[in-house]
Amino acid sequence: MKLVHKYDYPSSTRASIKGLRHYSLTGDIHGQRLPSVTTVLGQTQPKNKADSLQRWRDKVGHEEARRITQEAAARGTSMHLYLEKYCLGEGYLDLTDVGNQAKHMAEKIVDRGIDNRLTEIYGNEATLYYPGLYAGSVDLVGQHDGTMTIIDFKQTNKPKQREWIGDYFLQMAAYGMAHDAVYDTTIEKGVILMCSKDLYYQEFVIEGEEYRTAKHDFLRRLDQFYKENT
């Protein structure tokens, strides 16, 4: 695995506009403030998904739901930092209980999804943007199993079924379209490398017709977002 500086990814800062996360891009594209991919998806969730989340909160109690969500977010942040540093050839140490758990999860992803499978890295926590429309931070762009791929790391409290993670696929399709638009690439594959807190590893690949459908579905959600927020 080697880092290859093939593309000039921009730097960015995050800003909140009307309570929604946006990316402020710098350099030659300074001044563009674009909604994040996660903001677009979060604001256009189907009603049944939002209702399901609310039912879960009501079932476990709002304080417990907040605790679970915050713990998962901290674990996910630590796991992502470990993986980011690993791909840069650097170390990362978090001695908290959550950090130790995240380290073992990250090591599982490294062993199953990265080592001997990721040959070149072009972008690591890289800002991607589709001019004038949206932006986001991708976990990895690189050659995975011999194919140019958008790679996303996910932590989970419990294993997921494929039909539960449709928005994750739309997220990768959005990043792929942004990369293609700015760097004249043709990305047609996304991979989710996921590990649960009890170290159950899962890998989800989206490509071919499913990937093309995800691109169309994201664009529909993007159109809905702008209709509702402009």
N, C-alpha and C positions, 0 to 999 in steps of 0.2 A: 504494500500500500504506500503510495507516495502522493504528496501534494503537488498539484500542477497548476500554476498560475496562468490559466488559459483565458479566463474572462475577468474583466475589470468590474467587479461588483461595487456598487456605491455604498457609502456610509449613510447612516440615517439616525434620526432621533425619534422617539415616540412622543406623541402629543394627544391630549384628550380634547375633542371638539364635540360640544353638546353631550358630554359623557361617553362618547364613542372613541375607541382607539384609532388613531391615524398615525401614519409614518410621514415625517418631514424629511425629505431627501436633500442631500447636500451636494456640493461640487457643481458640475455643469448643469445639473437638474435641480438646483436650489430653488426652493419656493413651492415645489409640488408637495401638497399635503393630501395624502391619499388614504382612504379607509383601509384598514387591515383586512386580510382574507378572513380571519376569525371573526371580526366585527360583522362583515357582510353575512357570513353564515349564521352567526348568533342572532342577528336581527331579522333573519328570514326563516327561522326554524318553523317547520310545519306545526300547526296547533297541537296535533296529537303528541308530538315529542315534548313540547313545552308543558302540556297537561300531565304527561307521565312523570316529568321531573318534579312538578308541583305535588303530585300524589306521593312520590317518594319522600319529599320534605315533610309532608303532613304525617306520613306513617312513622318516620323515625323521630320526628320533632325537629323544629327549626334550629335549635341550638346544636343538637347532635349532627344534623346535616351540615351545618357550618363547620363544625369540628372536623368531620370526615373530609369535607371539601378542602379545607385549609391544609390538613395533613397530606392529602394527595397532591396538592399543588406544591408543597415544600419538597415532597419526595420526588416529584417530577422534575422540579428545578435542579435538585442535586444530581439526579440521574443524567439529565441533559448536560450539565456542566462536566461531569465525569467523562461522558462520551465525547463531548467537544474537545476536551483536553487530550483525551486518548488519541483522537484522530489528528491532533496537532503534534503528537509525540511528546506531550507534556503530562505531568501528574496532577492529580486533584485530590485533596484530602478534606473530608468532612467527618469529624469525630462524633457528631451527634448520633443518637439512635436512628433518626430518620436518614441521616447521611450514610451510615453503615448499611442500612437496608438498601438504599439506592445504589450503593457501590456494588452489592451482590447482583442486583437487577441489571445494572450496566454491564457487568462482567458476563452475564448470561447472553446479553445481546451481542457483545463483542465476540464471544466464542461461537455463537450460532449464526449471526447475521453479518459480521464484518470481517473477521480474520479469514483469509484465504478466499474471500468472495468480493471484497472491495479492492480493486487494483489501483484506481486513481481517484483522487478527490479534487474537484474543481472549486467547490464552494462548501464552506463549513460555517453554519450560522450566518449565511449570506443573505443580504437584503435583495429581494427581487421585486420588480414593479412592472405593471403593465401601464404604459404611459397614459396618464390622465384618468385612470380607472381605479386601480387598487395596488396594494403593496403587501409585503409580508417578509418574514424571516424563515428561510428554509433550513432544516437541520443539516442536510447534506445534498450535494449534487455530485455525481460521480459515476464511474464505471462499475456497475454491480453485476456480477455474473456475466461480464462481457458486454453489457448494454448500458447506454447513457440513461441514468435513472434519477428521479426525485425520491429521496429517502427521508422518512419521517420516523422519529422515535416516540413511542408512547408508553407510559406507565399506566397500569390499571389496578383497581382494587380486586377485581376478579376477572377470569378469562372472558373474552368477548366472542360473540358469534358474528359472522361476516355481515349479516343483515342489520346489525346494530350500529355499524360504523360508517354509514354512507357518507356522512359529512367529512370524515377523514379522507375519503377518496376524492371528494370534490376539492378539498384543500390541496391535495397533491396535483390535481389537474389544473387548478388555478396557478400554482407555482410553475408548472410545466409550460403553460401558455405564456406566462410572463417572461420566462427564460427564452422561449422561442421568439417572442416579439422583439426583445431587446438584442439578443445575441445571435439571431438567425440560426437557431438550432431546430432540431426536430425530435423532441422528447416524446416518447410514446409508452413510458412505463413508470409506475410508481410502486414503491415498496414500503410497507409499514412494518417496523421491527418493534414488537411489543413484548413487555414482560410484566407479569402480575407481581404483587408484593410477596406472594408465596413462591416466586421464581418459576412460574409456568410461562414458557416462551411461546409466542405465536408470531407467525409471519404471514402477511397478507399482500398479495401481488395484484396490481391492476394494470392491464395492458390491452392492446387490441381494441375490439369494439366496445368493451366495457370502459376503457379509458376514454375513448372518443365520446361516449355517452356522458361520462362524468364532466367532460369539458362543456358540453351543451347544457347540462343541468346547472353547472356553476354559473354560466352566463345568464341563465334564466333567473337565478337567485340574485345575481348582480343587478340585473334590470329591475327586479322587484325592490331591491335596496334603494336604488336611486329614485325610483318613483315615490317611495315612502319617505325619503329623507331629503328631498330637494323641493 
